Amino acid sequence: MHRRILGALAAAATAAAALTAGASTASADATAPAPSAQVKAVDFTGIVALSNCSGSLVRTPTAADSDPALVLTNGHCYEGGMPSAGQVITNRASSRTFSLLNSSGSGTLGTLRANRVLYATMTDTDVTLYRLSQSYATIQQTYRTPALQLSLSHPTAGADVRVVSGYWRRMYSCNIDGFAYRVREGNWTWKDSIRYTPECNVIGGTSGSPLIDASTGKVVGANNTINEDGGRCTLNNPCEVDQSGNITVHPNIGYAQQTYTLAACIAPGSVIDFNRPGCLVPRAGS
């Protein structure tokens, strides 16, 4: 789990290490394009860099242009430190800044600033969702760049995906190998995590990178960890646990946490409503 728990390899000299992983459950998205639909190649549009992690400017399919914009990254990238197992953080003031990249990743368009942490946890999933002081319309007008769209459905095994890191300005291409019932790393456990094929050999600093389905251009997960040394369920060495409690270790294989379970919780005005259909992330105080 770096900040590399994937965000921190380079930041390890200045910040504690953290992780990279994802969670999800099945649902249908009737508006999703057919698998054969062609979209423009995935690039660095909507990608942001944090001080020690990666992230993305995101919106739901029904978000209004006037809504405050959102930035998605990992829970272990939260500026207050990694949330403990069972901890859920909601509606907390923040002034964190993000560097918004241009489409090629070769430069920075400007700085975005958060005013609130809407949601952060490392329980069941590994996500932090920031609300910005600027609206989607303001960002579009100022920087001529759109937000990435969050998928509202469970991703598909075998899908062609991209991990796009703002921290390293680097893109990884691979496929979804499958889904782990549970991924355990140190004190944290994530549900229905996305397992990559070996080509996505992610490194520290890629934590929080969006996992983008190349056929739709939508965000289906947040990159969060890789088994670095073949270790068993330890920090930076996640393991898989099946429904019978059997443990499997996949050395040098990375994971992401699914994001549709959180996307369903985002209500008009960029607020979190845990009572919305499909909202499946842990609640504060639960």
PLY file of the C-alpha trace (Angstrom):
ply
format ascii 1.0
element vertex 286
property float x
property float y
property float z
element edge 285
property int vertex1
property int vertex2
end_header
0.00 0.00 0.00
2.03 2.95 -0.91
1.51 6.33 -1.16
2.75 3.77 -2.97
0.87 2.09 -0.86
1.41 3.49 -3.88
1.77 7.13 -3.43
4.77 7.35 -1.37
7.74 5.73 -2.87
9.16 9.04 -3.97
7.48 10.76 -1.06
8.89 8.27 1.42
11.65 10.68 2.20
9.08 13.23 3.27
5.93 11.27 4.09
4.76 7.94 5.47
3.99 5.09 3.10
0.41 4.18 2.27
-1.57 1.73 -0.07
-3.27 1.09 -3.39
-6.48 -1.04 -3.84
-10.26 -1.17 -4.61
-13.70 -2.57 -3.80
-17.04 -3.17 -5.55
-20.28 -5.09 -6.05
-22.38 -5.88 -9.11
-24.85 -3.46 -10.68
-26.12 -2.57 -14.13
-25.49 0.57 -16.17
-27.97 0.73 -18.98
-26.32 3.84 -20.39
-22.88 2.29 -20.83
-21.69 2.02 -24.44
-21.44 -1.43 -26.00
-18.03 -3.03 -25.46
-17.19 -2.44 -29.10
-17.84 1.31 -28.86
-14.78 3.37 -29.74
-13.72 6.44 -27.77
-10.71 8.67 -28.08
-7.52 7.32 -26.58
-7.17 7.75 -22.82
-4.83 10.63 -21.96
-4.12 12.89 -18.95
-7.32 14.92 -19.25
-8.84 15.34 -15.79
-5.76 13.94 -14.03
-4.34 15.66 -10.94
-1.17 15.32 -8.89
-1.16 15.49 -5.09
1.85 16.09 -2.85
2.44 12.34 -2.49
-0.26 10.60 -4.55
-2.26 10.74 -7.76
-5.92 11.52 -8.36
-8.56 12.66 -10.81
-11.17 15.34 -11.37
-14.44 13.41 -11.50
-18.20 13.82 -11.86
-21.27 11.62 -11.94
-23.32 11.26 -15.16
-26.07 13.47 -13.68
-23.88 16.20 -12.15
-24.76 19.78 -13.10
-22.07 22.06 -14.51
-22.84 24.44 -11.64
-22.09 21.78 -8.99
-18.84 22.05 -7.03
-16.23 19.84 -8.71
-14.86 16.70 -7.06
-11.42 15.07 -6.85
-10.99 11.35 -6.20
-7.93 9.66 -4.68
-7.16 6.91 -2.14
-8.17 6.87 1.51
-4.53 6.32 2.46
-3.70 9.59 0.64
-5.86 11.61 3.08
-3.79 14.51 4.43
-4.71 13.68 8.03
-2.98 10.29 7.80
-4.25 6.86 6.89
-7.69 6.21 8.43
-7.66 3.33 10.87
-9.58 0.12 10.17
-13.27 0.86 10.70
-12.85 4.64 10.52
-15.02 6.71 8.17
-14.37 10.43 7.74
-17.12 12.68 6.36
-17.73 16.37 5.77
-14.43 17.66 7.12
-12.88 21.03 6.18
-9.86 20.87 3.88
-7.64 23.29 1.98
-5.68 20.68 0.04
-4.40 21.66 -3.40
-4.09 19.63 -6.59
-2.08 20.26 -9.75
-4.31 19.84 -12.80
-2.38 18.37 -15.74
-2.80 19.11 -19.42
-3.98 16.35 -21.74
-0.46 15.18 -22.63
0.74 15.17 -19.03
3.67 17.36 -20.06
2.56 20.40 -18.10
0.27 21.84 -15.44
-2.81 23.88 -16.31
-3.30 25.29 -12.83
-4.01 24.59 -9.18
-7.32 23.34 -7.81
-8.19 23.75 -4.14
-10.48 21.69 -1.94
-12.74 23.17 0.70
-14.00 19.88 2.15
-13.33 16.17 2.47
-16.71 14.69 1.63
-15.68 11.11 2.34
-12.57 9.14 3.27
-12.05 5.56 4.46
-9.79 2.54 4.16
-12.53 0.15 5.27
-14.05 -2.11 2.57
-12.52 0.28 0.01
-9.69 2.84 -0.14
-11.01 6.24 -1.24
-11.00 9.93 -0.43
-13.41 12.28 -2.20
-12.70 16.02 -2.04
-15.12 18.83 -2.90
-13.46 21.80 -4.58
-14.09 25.53 -4.27
-14.58 25.73 -8.07
-17.53 24.41 -10.06
-17.20 22.15 -13.10
-18.24 25.11 -15.28
-15.55 27.37 -13.79
-12.85 24.75 -14.31
-14.01 24.15 -17.90
-14.04 27.87 -18.62
-10.67 28.53 -16.96
-8.68 25.50 -18.09
-10.70 24.17 -21.05
-10.67 20.69 -19.54
-13.57 18.42 -18.54
-13.88 16.07 -15.58
-13.75 12.30 -16.00
-17.06 10.50 -15.60
-17.53 7.98 -12.82
-19.07 4.68 -13.89
-22.17 3.62 -11.97
-21.70 -0.07 -12.71
-19.45 -2.94 -11.67
-16.49 -3.30 -14.06
-16.02 -6.38 -16.22
-13.32 -9.05 -16.01
-11.03 -8.87 -19.02
-11.69 -5.16 -19.62
-8.88 -3.12 -21.19
-7.94 -0.50 -18.57
-5.50 2.33 -17.92
-3.94 3.45 -14.63
-3.13 7.15 -15.14
-0.75 8.63 -12.55
-0.61 12.40 -12.12
2.24 12.13 -9.63
4.55 10.37 -12.10
2.79 11.59 -15.28
2.83 8.00 -16.40
0.20 5.64 -17.78
-0.05 1.86 -17.34
-2.05 -0.38 -19.70
-3.36 -3.81 -18.72
-6.56 -5.79 -18.27
-8.76 -6.61 -15.32
-7.65 -10.13 -14.45
-10.55 -10.66 -12.05
-11.95 -9.70 -8.66
-10.72 -10.68 -5.22
-13.41 -11.49 -2.63
-11.24 -9.76 -0.03
-7.81 -8.16 -0.16
-6.02 -7.79 3.16
-3.03 -5.56 3.79
-1.84 -4.99 7.34
-4.84 -3.87 9.41
-7.03 -3.09 6.39
-9.42 -5.25 4.39
-11.05 -4.33 1.06
-14.01 -5.99 -0.63
-14.37 -7.10 -4.24
-11.05 -5.60 -5.27
-9.96 -5.33 -8.90
-6.91 -7.48 -9.70
-4.68 -6.37 -12.59
-2.84 -8.45 -15.12
0.95 -8.15 -14.62
1.41 -5.27 -17.10
0.12 -2.77 -14.51
3.23 -3.06 -12.34
2.38 0.10 -10.41
4.88 1.90 -8.16
4.82 4.27 -5.22
3.21 7.59 -6.09
0.54 5.99 -8.27
-1.82 5.61 -5.30
-5.18 7.18 -6.08
-4.71 7.09 -9.85
-8.02 6.57 -11.64
-8.54 3.19 -13.26
-10.13 4.06 -16.60
-12.01 1.61 -18.81
-10.45 2.21 -22.24
-13.67 1.31 -24.09
-15.85 3.86 -22.27
-13.44 6.44 -20.89
-15.13 6.11 -17.49
-13.47 5.74 -14.10
-14.17 2.28 -12.65
-11.67 2.20 -9.79
-8.92 3.85 -7.76
-5.49 2.24 -7.98
-4.18 1.43 -4.51
-1.67 -1.37 -3.93
0.66 -4.09 -5.23
2.34 -7.09 -3.62
5.98 -5.98 -3.74
7.97 -8.78 -2.13
5.75 -11.87 -2.07
4.89 -11.25 1.59
1.65 -12.48 3.12
-0.97 -9.87 4.13
1.59 -7.34 5.38
2.07 -3.65 4.57
2.93 -3.32 0.87
2.30 -7.06 0.45
-1.47 -7.56 0.16
-2.98 -11.04 0.03
-6.31 -12.34 -1.18
-8.77 -14.07 1.15
-11.59 -16.17 -0.32
-15.02 -16.88 1.17
-13.66 -19.91 3.02
-10.81 -17.93 4.57
-8.12 -19.39 2.30
-5.23 -17.02 1.65
-3.51 -16.57 -1.72
-0.50 -14.40 -2.48
0.17 -13.01 -5.97
3.69 -11.50 -6.01
4.07 -8.35 -8.13
0.35 -8.15 -8.85
-1.50 -4.87 -8.29
-5.03 -3.99 -7.21
-7.58 -1.20 -7.42
-10.74 -0.51 -5.47
-14.02 -0.18 -7.34
-15.63 3.26 -7.24
-19.24 2.77 -8.37
-20.25 2.02 -4.77
-19.17 5.57 -3.83
-20.31 7.23 -7.07
-23.88 6.16 -6.31
-23.74 8.13 -3.03
-23.05 11.49 -4.72
-26.19 13.65 -4.76
-26.94 16.89 -6.64
-24.85 19.77 -5.32
-21.87 17.44 -4.74
-22.92 16.11 -1.36
-22.90 12.57 0.03
-26.27 10.92 0.64
-25.89 7.42 2.10
-29.57 6.69 1.44
-29.28 6.89 -2.34
-29.86 3.61 -4.25
-26.63 1.76 -4.88
-24.67 3.62 -2.21
-22.71 0.76 -0.66
-19.72 2.32 1.10
-19.40 2.19 4.91
-21.20 4.96 6.74
-19.79 7.16 9.47
-20.65 5.71 12.85
-21.63 2.33 11.38
0 1
1 2
2 3
3 4
4 5
5 6
6 7
7 8
8 9
9 10
10 11
11 12
12 13
13 14
14 15
15 16
16 17
17 18
18 19
19 20
20 21
21 22
22 23
23 24
24 25
25 26
26 27
27 28
28 29
29 30
30 31
31 32
32 33
33 34
34 35
35 36
36 37
37 38
38 39
39 40
40 41
41 42
42 43
43 44
44 45
45 46
46 47
47 48
48 49
49 50
50 51
51 52
52 53
53 54
54 55
55 56
56 57
57 58
58 59
59 60
60 61
61 62
62 63
63 64
64 65
65 66
66 67
67 68
68 69
69 70
70 71
71 72
72 73
73 74
74 75
75 76
76 77
77 78
78 79
79 80
80 81
81 82
82 83
83 84
84 85
85 86
86 87
87 88
88 89
89 90
90 91
91 92
92 93
93 94
94 95
95 96
96 97
97 98
98 99
99 100
100 101
101 102
102 103
103 104
104 105
105 106
106 107
107 108
108 109
109 110
110 111
111 112
112 113
113 114
114 115
115 116
116 117
117 118
118 119
119 120
120 121
121 122
122 123
123 124
124 125
125 126
126 127
127 128
128 129
129 130
130 131
131 132
132 133
133 134
134 135
135 136
136 137
137 138
138 139
139 140
140 141
141 142
142 143
143 144
144 145
145 146
146 147
147 148
148 149
149 150
150 151
151 152
152 153
153 154
154 155
155 156
156 157
157 158
158 159
159 160
160 161
161 162
162 163
163 164
164 165
165 166
166 167
167 168
168 169
169 170
170 171
171 172
172 173
173 174
174 175
175 176
176 177
177 178
178 179
179 180
180 181
181 182
182 183
183 184
184 185
185 186
186 187
187 188
188 189
189 190
190 191
191 192
192 193
193 194
194 195
195 196
196 197
197 198
198 199
199 200
200 201
201 202
202 203
203 204
204 205
205 206
206 207
207 208
208 209
209 210
210 211
211 212
212 213
213 214
214 215
215 216
216 217
217 218
218 219
219 220
220 221
221 222
222 223
223 224
224 225
225 226
226 227
227 228
228 229
229 230
230 231
231 232
232 233
233 234
234 235
235 236
236 237
237 238
238 239
239 240
240 241
241 242
242 243
243 244
244 245
245 246
246 247
247 248
248 249
249 250
250 251
251 252
252 253
253 254
254 255
255 256
256 257
257 258
258 259
259 260
260 261
261 262
262 263
263 264
264 265
265 266
266 267
267 268
268 269
269 270
270 271
271 272
272 273
273 274
274 275
275 276
276 277
277 278
278 279
279 280
280 281
281 282
282 283
283 284
284 285
